[in-house]
Amino acid sequence: MLQSIVHVCLAGLSQGMFIWLVASGLTLIFGVLGVLNFAHGAFYMLGAYFCYTVLASLGDNFWLGLIFGPLFVCAVGYFVERYFLRYVYHLDLPYQLLLTFAFVLIFDDLVKIVWGAGSIGSPTVPGLGGSVSILGRMFPTYSLFIIAVGPLVALGLWAALERTWAGRVIRAASSDREMAAALGAKVPLIFTGVFVFGTWLGALGGGLAVPYVGLLTPGMGEAVIIEAFVVAVIGGLGSLKGAFLGALIIGLLSSFGTRFLPTFDMFLTFILMALVLLWRPQGFFGEASR
Amino acid sequence: MILSLVEVNTYYGTSHVLQDVSLGVAQGDVVALLGRNGVGKTTTLRTIMGLTPPATGGILFNGREVRAEPPWNKAKMGLAYMPDDLRIFSDLTCEENLDIAAYLVKRKGYWDKKKVMDLFPVLAERRGQKGLNMSGGEKKMLSLARALMSNPSVVLLDEASEGLAPMIVRSLAEAIGTIRSHGMTILLADQNLKFCRRVCDRGYIIEKGQIVHEGGMEEIWQDQEVVNKYLAL
């Protein structure tokens, strides 16, 4: 019994850290730019495909793919922000949702054109491909690696936002963009930078998913972005702390659900979201009104 | 004139808020922009700062036409702004609010963190406090101090004395005296005639988006007819 619970917890943690990686970029972009970026799931998908292409063309080296793949996606993110999104900041939320959703459809089809509509198998990771024994049962090493990466990204983000000048300027622009501009902050440049960085986080999540999901499919971003949205809403839109906590809870809940209540797996996630929203409409760490 | 507006027209949507506003501020002067609520004082300052850009007209700063410049460029040229709603970054500490202004615009001059904390000692006491948890009076001093941190040549102050207890208004007047003694030029939008008389040299009176009167501050103070017509509540 103990063995089973520990394994379910570990699986839940690794799943939660995955959702966190995707939700972190989504949350950062919403917190600073105020834009709910539906295309974030597409960036996750592109991250996976670019990572796959880079690693396949560089002698099956996963780590090179993980480093260089997301950079291509950053270029795509730059293009999206600089030439499209920038012009809808002053419009209502539905316009931003429509535009970013359009990008989801466009990128899904582009992936079909470039990589084909079928699925692509994914390679194992040298060094992390095996399993380790935990309480007498095998657990994938790669999942342990993901459990470690999640908190590292969280710590890195926290340090960057709280302890660097760029972070302070971003926090200032996020709490009052007009006043930040009046004090000399080049707000459009900050927005582009944050969007590209958020894109990188999503693409990194996609790259890390390559060995994990087993198969790359066009539209693989959609399932993840829905969970990331749930997590962002539960935690409080724009709150990184909330997204991290939300991802942990959803990951564990869904892992326990799969193990003990398989028919209610997704149901549990959404019932939790509904309950949280009833109890605290602004989420765990959200501001009451913005 | 270090700062002048030439027939500036500003709109909010279709509403014509500033109508051919012209005014000038000379180097080292403290100039009042007087008028009742909603006559265009805040819009005038926002227009100068570039937050609500004018549709037509000229804004000359240090002899340069800056009408089309975005606010961050104006800040780097030496304009600073204290808004009427203060706009303290609530997520940043008192000290970070000051640091960030000096970080964003690096101009040499008298003012630094130590100097503004000497001017407003309460800011030193509250240095680690988040903006969110500061009182109205503290926020006002922080907003003014933050405007000084970039060592601007002209500061735009919106409703500096509004909502402060009489004793604090007096010490604010002294602080403005200190600030000007270090060579700062100030444009002050306010409705408190007594306060303006203490700190300003000249004044403009604005009414329904138009400049209707200008003159020495003492002269405006004495002119009962003007005061009753445009300023009495």
Interface residues (C-beta under 8 A of the other chain):
Chain A: W165 R168 V169 R171 A172 S174 S175 D176 E178 M179 A180 A181 A182 L183 G184 A185 K186 V187
Chain B: M49 G50 L51 P70 P71 W72 A75 K76 A80 Y81 P83 R87 F89 S90 D91 L92 E96 D99 I100 A101 Y103 L104 V105 R146 S150
